[in-house]
Each structure stands twice: as structure tokens, then as C-alpha cells.
Amino acid sequence: MGSNDAADLVLALDLGGTNMRVAVVSSGGDILARSETATPYDAGAEELAILVAALCRQAASDAGNVSPIGLGAAIPATFRPDGTVGKLPNLPRLSGSDIKGLLARETGLRVELMNDATAAAAGEHWLGAAAGAENAIMITLGTGVGGGIILGGKVHFGADGTAGEIGHLCVEPEGHQCGCGSRGCLEQYASGTAVVRQARESGLIVSTAKDVYDLADRGDLAAGRLFLEMGRYLGIAIGGLLNVLDPDVVVIGGGVAAAWGRFYPAMRAEATARAFPEPAERAKIVRASLGDDPGVLGAAKITFERIAEGRL
């Protein structure tokens, strides 16, 4: 692990559709302090930036009044060439905003902006389940479905930073309308939001994906079938990804991955049936190993790299 001098510390934000967390992270991957709160769905960009700045001050104080050298901000969005937020289905009021500029103004720090699932992929590749892999795919299952890609041992950002939008692969051409504007996206069948919607459509009285999981654990057959269907749709997407990218490992993380035992068998079977034999046999499909931390760790890692390269 690296030293904890201020020059070796950054702040990292993982902004999710449900919760947002900030951590002080060292260049060696130590998390010195965390602060967390619920994500205000209806907040505008300026209000959100003020809230993030308060979390940053709290985390820096808890870490011993340190002075980090930058902020890595991971948010569930695509980005436009001018750096403003593009599509952000789960926090629509941030679309079109200059959240990077607002965060820089409110925190007084240089800010590196990135997709949250890309950050999670970087975190798991740095210190988690994809460590040592030359080629890896990360899929995050939470309020939405995100994705990140590692190619040749490096994070693949794409031409404008939007590579890895696995949640918006089409798995049902005439399926549910998605917040991104398309139809039948994986996010509409494998996210926590989708599990709750489908459970309610089946007549179950639930508020969260965990409620559905608990029902399945108590023997509710309808709830159990929902996770089998979720696994099947994930397998459809993963089978295609195995054929296109031929990764060493596919890592599944996020809060909904807690239902792993209920959806993994269907997911693995569907992916194997749809992929070419070679990647289907060789690629591992595993759970993320960093708990709630891959996003902040990956955001920190990418920020340290940008600073070292002189690009931030």
C-alpha cells in the first residue's frame, strides 16, 4: 500500500441512483474515510454539487483534516464532447449540466469525471476480482445496469468516454420503454428497478429488490421465477459480449448481485448456450469482491493516473 501523505490522496465520488458516497483514497488503495447519504433524485446539478462538497469536507475531516489533490467523480451517465452530462436516465435533472465545473467550483479541486460502472471496472481490475486480467468486463446491477470494459490491461473509455453501456444492450426488441429512449434494454430486465416493477406486475407487494429476494427465500415461486428471468436476460447479453470481446473474466457487482445464487445458474447457462465454445469455456463469470467500494476505488485510480499523465 502507498503512503498517506496529502500528495498521495484523492477524494472519490460514487454517485448512484439510490445512494452517493465519497471516500478519501490513497495511491495504494487504502480508504482512509467515507461519507455517504441518499441520492436526492430531484436535485439539480448545483444543489447536488453543494451536497457532494459537504460530503468531501466531512470525509477529509474524518481522515484527519487531509488536503487531497483531486476529486474523481463517477456518475451513471454518458458525456458530451464539451464535457457536459449527456444521457442520465436515473437522475434526469443532471442531463445537460456542467457537473464537472460545478464540482470544481464547490470543492476547489481539479475534477476528473467518468462513468460510474467504468470506475467500478477500474476498481475491480486494480484490487478486486479482475486483478491481473488483460481483458475483463464489469456489469453493475443496481438501480440501473452499468458496464465497464478493460482491454489490454487498461480501461477502455471509447471515443468520448461512453464505452461500456451494457445496460442499454437490447435484449427484447419490442420490450419495455427505457429511460434512455430505446426499448428492451437489459436495464429493463436485470436492474433492481426492473425486479421491483416485474414483481408488482406479478401481484407482489414489494418496495425494493431485497423485498423480492426475501420473498423468494421464503419460498415464493413467483419471486423466484423473476430472478431466473433476470439471469436469462443477463446471459443473453453476456453471451454476446463473450463473442465480441473474448474476455478473461466477467465480473458482476452492485447491490442486486446479492441475489447471485438465484440468478447465476440461469445466467451461466444462457451465456454458455449463446457464446462460441472457446470463450464460453474459458471465461470466468464471478461476483465482484470489493463490496460497496469498487466505484470509489476505481474513480481514485483513474484520477491518480490522469494527474500522473499531466491530463488533470
C-alpha positions as CSV (number, residue, x, y, z in Angstrom):
1,M,0.0,0.0,0.0
2,G,1.1,3.6,-0.7
3,S,1.8,6.4,1.8
4,N,-0.9,8.5,3.2
5,D,0.8,11.9,2.6
6,A,-1.6,14.6,1.2
7,A,0.1,14.4,-2.2
8,D,-0.9,10.7,-2.4
9,L,-4.6,11.2,-1.6
10,V,-7.6,12.0,-3.7
11,L,-11.3,12.2,-3.0
12,A,-13.6,9.8,-4.9
13,L,-17.3,10.2,-5.5
14,D,-19.5,7.2,-6.5
15,L,-22.9,8.7,-7.4
16,G,-25.6,6.0,-7.6
17,G,-29.2,6.2,-8.4
18,T,-30.0,5.4,-4.7
19,N,-27.0,6.3,-2.6
20,M,-24.0,8.5,-3.1
21,R,-20.7,8.0,-1.3
22,V,-17.4,9.9,-1.0
23,A,-14.1,8.4,0.1
24,V,-10.6,9.6,0.8
25,V,-8.3,7.1,-1.1
26,S,-4.5,6.8,-1.1
27,S,-2.4,6.0,-4.2
28,G,-2.0,2.5,-2.8
29,G,-5.8,1.8,-2.5
30,D,-6.3,2.5,1.2
31,I,-9.6,4.1,2.1
32,L,-9.0,6.5,5.0
33,A,-12.5,7.7,5.4
34,R,-16.0,7.6,3.9
35,S,-19.1,9.7,4.0
36,E,-22.5,8.7,2.5
37,T,-26.0,9.8,2.0
38,A,-29.1,9.1,-0.1
39,T,-29.1,10.4,-3.6
40,P,-31.6,13.2,-4.0
41,Y,-33.4,12.1,-7.1
42,D,-35.0,15.6,-7.8
43,A,-31.9,17.6,-7.1
44,G,-30.5,19.9,-9.8
45,A,-26.8,20.0,-10.6
46,E,-25.9,22.9,-8.4
47,E,-27.7,21.5,-5.4
48,L,-26.0,18.2,-5.9
49,A,-22.6,19.8,-6.2
50,I,-23.1,21.6,-2.9
51,L,-24.1,18.3,-1.3
52,V,-21.1,16.5,-2.7
53,A,-18.8,19.3,-1.5
54,A,-20.2,18.8,2.0
55,L,-19.5,15.1,1.9
56,C,-16.0,15.8,0.7
57,R,-15.3,18.1,3.6
58,Q,-16.7,15.5,6.0
59,A,-14.6,12.7,4.6
60,A,-11.4,14.9,4.6
61,S,-12.1,15.9,8.2
62,D,-12.7,12.3,9.2
63,A,-9.4,11.3,7.6
64,G,-7.5,13.7,9.8
65,N,-8.1,17.1,8.1
66,V,-6.2,16.0,5.0
67,S,-6.0,18.0,1.8
68,P,-6.5,15.7,-1.2
69,I,-5.1,16.7,-4.6
70,G,-8.1,16.0,-6.7
71,L,-11.7,14.6,-7.0
72,G,-12.6,11.6,-9.1
73,A,-16.4,11.8,-9.8
74,A,-18.1,8.6,-11.0
75,I,-21.7,9.2,-12.2
76,P,-24.2,7.0,-14.0
77,A,-24.1,9.0,-17.3
78,T,-22.8,9.5,-20.7
79,F,-20.9,12.7,-21.6
80,R,-20.9,15.1,-24.5
81,P,-17.8,16.2,-26.3
82,D,-17.9,19.6,-24.4
83,G,-17.8,17.7,-21.1
84,T,-21.4,18.3,-20.1
85,V,-23.6,15.4,-19.0
86,G,-25.4,13.6,-21.8
87,K,-27.9,10.8,-21.0
88,L,-28.5,10.1,-17.4
89,P,-31.8,8.1,-17.2
90,N,-31.9,7.6,-13.4
91,L,-31.1,11.2,-12.5
92,P,-32.6,13.2,-15.4
93,R,-32.3,16.7,-13.9
94,L,-28.5,16.4,-14.3
95,S,-28.7,15.9,-18.1
96,G,-27.1,18.8,-19.9
97,S,-25.4,20.2,-16.8
98,D,-21.7,21.1,-16.4
99,I,-21.4,19.0,-13.2
100,K,-17.6,18.9,-13.6
101,G,-17.4,22.6,-13.4
102,L,-19.8,22.9,-10.6
103,L,-18.0,20.3,-8.5
104,A,-14.7,22.1,-9.2
105,R,-16.2,25.3,-8.0
106,E,-17.7,23.9,-4.9
107,T,-14.8,21.8,-3.8
108,G,-11.9,23.9,-5.1
109,L,-10.3,20.7,-6.5
110,R,-9.4,19.6,-10.0
111,V,-12.1,17.1,-11.1
112,E,-12.0,14.0,-13.3
113,L,-15.4,12.9,-14.5
114,M,-16.2,9.4,-15.5
115,N,-19.0,6.8,-15.8
116,D,-19.7,5.0,-12.6
117,A,-19.6,1.5,-14.0
118,T,-16.3,2.3,-15.8
119,A,-15.0,3.4,-12.4
120,A,-16.2,0.1,-10.9
121,A,-14.4,-1.9,-13.6
122,A,-11.2,0.1,-12.9
123,G,-11.6,-0.7,-9.1
124,E,-12.1,-4.4,-9.6
125,H,-9.2,-4.5,-12.0
126,W,-7.0,-2.7,-9.6
127,L,-7.7,-4.5,-6.4
128,G,-10.6,-6.9,-6.9
129,A,-12.0,-9.8,-8.9
130,A,-10.4,-8.8,-12.2
131,A,-7.0,-8.1,-10.8
132,G,-4.3,-9.4,-13.3
133,A,-6.8,-9.8,-16.1
134,E,-5.7,-8.5,-19.5
135,N,-9.3,-8.3,-20.7
136,A,-12.4,-8.0,-18.5
137,I,-16.0,-6.9,-18.4
138,M,-17.7,-5.4,-15.4
139,I,-21.5,-5.4,-15.1
140,T,-23.1,-3.5,-12.2
141,L,-26.6,-4.3,-11.1
142,G,-28.2,-1.6,-9.0
143,T,-30.9,1.0,-9.6
144,G,-29.9,0.6,-13.2
145,V,-27.4,-1.7,-15.1
146,G,-24.0,-0.3,-15.9
147,G,-20.9,-1.7,-17.6
148,G,-17.2,-1.1,-17.9
149,I,-14.5,-2.7,-20.1
150,I,-10.8,-3.5,-19.6
151,L,-8.9,-4.2,-22.8
152,G,-5.2,-4.9,-22.9
153,G,-4.9,-4.3,-19.2
154,K,-6.3,-0.8,-19.5
155,V,-9.8,0.8,-19.0
156,H,-11.5,1.2,-22.4
157,F,-13.3,4.6,-22.4
158,G,-14.2,4.7,-26.1
159,A,-14.1,7.8,-28.4
160,D,-16.0,10.1,-26.0
161,G,-15.9,8.2,-22.7
162,T,-19.2,6.3,-23.1
163,A,-17.9,2.8,-23.8
164,G,-19.4,0.0,-21.8
165,E,-23.1,0.9,-21.7
166,I,-24.0,-2.7,-21.3
167,G,-27.3,-1.9,-19.5
168,H,-28.5,-0.5,-22.8
169,L,-27.9,-3.5,-25.0
170,C,-31.2,-4.6,-26.4
171,V,-32.4,-8.0,-25.2
172,E,-36.1,-7.6,-26.1
173,P,-36.6,-5.6,-29.4
174,E,-40.3,-4.8,-28.6
175,G,-39.8,-4.7,-24.9
176,H,-40.3,-2.2,-22.2
177,Q,-39.6,1.5,-22.8
178,C,-36.2,2.5,-21.3
179,G,-35.3,5.9,-19.8
180,C,-32.6,6.2,-22.4
181,G,-35.2,6.5,-25.1
182,S,-34.8,3.0,-26.5
183,R,-36.8,-0.2,-25.9
184,G,-36.0,-3.6,-24.4
185,C,-32.7,-2.6,-22.8
186,L,-31.1,-5.0,-20.4
187,E,-31.6,-2.4,-17.7
188,Q,-35.4,-3.0,-18.0
189,Y,-35.0,-6.7,-17.1
190,A,-32.0,-7.0,-14.8
191,S,-31.8,-3.9,-12.6
192,G,-33.2,-3.5,-9.1
193,T,-35.8,-1.2,-10.5
194,A,-36.8,-3.8,-13.1
195,V,-37.1,-6.6,-10.5
196,V,-39.5,-4.4,-8.4
197,R,-41.6,-3.5,-11.4
198,Q,-41.9,-7.0,-12.6
199,A,-42.7,-8.2,-9.0
200,R,-45.5,-5.7,-8.8
201,E,-46.8,-6.7,-12.2
202,S,-47.0,-10.2,-10.8
203,G,-49.1,-9.0,-7.9
204,L,-46.4,-9.0,-5.2
205,I,-46.4,-6.2,-2.7
206,V,-42.8,-5.0,-2.6
207,S,-40.8,-1.8,-2.3
208,T,-37.2,-2.9,-3.1
209,A,-35.4,-5.7,-4.9
210,K,-34.4,-7.1,-1.5
211,D,-38.1,-7.5,-0.7
212,V,-38.4,-9.7,-3.7
213,Y,-35.3,-11.6,-2.8
214,D,-36.6,-12.2,0.7
215,L,-39.9,-13.5,-0.7
216,A,-38.0,-15.9,-2.9
217,D,-36.0,-17.1,0.1
218,R,-39.3,-17.8,1.9
219,G,-40.4,-20.0,-1.0
220,D,-42.5,-17.6,-3.1
221,L,-42.4,-19.2,-6.5
222,A,-43.3,-16.0,-8.4
223,A,-40.4,-14.1,-6.8
224,G,-38.0,-17.0,-7.5
225,R,-39.0,-17.0,-11.2
226,L,-38.2,-13.3,-11.5
227,F,-34.6,-13.9,-10.6
228,L,-34.4,-16.8,-13.1
229,E,-35.7,-14.5,-15.8
230,M,-33.2,-11.8,-14.7
231,G,-30.4,-14.4,-15.1
232,R,-31.6,-15.4,-18.5
233,Y,-31.6,-11.8,-19.8
234,L,-28.1,-11.3,-18.3
235,G,-27.0,-14.4,-20.0
236,I,-28.3,-13.2,-23.4
237,A,-26.2,-10.0,-23.0
238,I,-23.1,-11.8,-21.6
239,G,-23.2,-14.4,-24.4
240,G,-22.9,-11.7,-27.0
241,L,-20.2,-9.9,-25.0
242,L,-18.1,-13.1,-24.8
243,N,-18.3,-13.4,-28.6
244,V,-17.4,-9.8,-29.3
245,L,-14.7,-9.1,-26.6
246,D,-13.4,-12.6,-25.6
247,P,-12.6,-11.5,-22.0
248,D,-10.7,-13.4,-19.4
249,V,-13.4,-12.7,-16.8
250,V,-16.8,-11.1,-16.4
251,V,-17.4,-9.5,-13.0
252,I,-20.9,-8.9,-11.7
253,G,-21.3,-6.4,-8.9
254,G,-23.8,-3.9,-7.4
255,G,-26.5,-4.4,-4.8
256,V,-28.7,-6.7,-6.8
257,A,-25.8,-9.1,-7.2
258,A,-26.6,-10.2,-3.6
259,A,-29.2,-12.5,-5.3
260,W,-26.3,-14.3,-7.1
261,G,-27.3,-17.8,-6.0
262,R,-30.8,-17.2,-7.5
263,F,-29.8,-15.8,-10.9
264,Y,-26.3,-17.2,-11.6
265,P,-27.3,-20.7,-12.8
266,A,-29.7,-19.3,-15.4
267,M,-27.3,-16.6,-16.4
268,R,-24.4,-19.0,-16.9
269,A,-26.5,-21.5,-18.8
270,E,-27.8,-18.8,-21.2
271,A,-24.4,-17.3,-21.7
272,T,-22.8,-20.7,-22.5
273,A,-25.6,-21.5,-24.9
274,R,-25.2,-18.2,-26.8
275,A,-21.4,-17.8,-26.9
276,F,-18.9,-19.6,-29.0
277,P,-17.5,-22.6,-27.3
278,E,-14.0,-21.2,-26.7
279,P,-14.9,-18.1,-24.7
280,A,-17.8,-19.9,-23.1
281,E,-15.5,-22.5,-21.7
282,R,-12.6,-20.2,-20.8
283,A,-14.1,-17.0,-19.5
284,K,-14.9,-16.9,-15.8
285,I,-18.1,-15.2,-14.6
286,V,-17.6,-14.2,-11.0
287,R,-19.0,-11.8,-8.3
288,A,-17.3,-8.6,-7.6
289,S,-15.1,-8.8,-4.5
290,L,-14.8,-5.2,-3.3
291,G,-18.3,-4.8,-1.8
292,D,-19.5,-1.2,-2.0
293,D,-16.0,0.1,-2.8
294,P,-15.2,-0.6,-6.5
295,G,-16.6,2.7,-7.7
296,V,-14.7,4.9,-5.3
297,L,-11.5,2.9,-5.7
298,G,-11.8,3.0,-9.5
299,A,-12.5,6.7,-9.5
300,A,-9.5,7.3,-7.4
301,K,-7.3,5.1,-9.6
302,I,-8.3,6.8,-12.8
303,T,-7.8,10.2,-11.1
304,F,-4.3,9.3,-9.9
305,E,-3.5,8.2,-13.5
306,R,-4.8,11.4,-15.1
307,I,-2.7,13.5,-12.6
308,A,0.4,11.5,-13.3
309,E,-0.1,11.9,-17.0
310,G,-0.5,15.6,-16.7
311,R,-4.0,15.5,-18.1
312,L,-5.7,16.8,-15.0
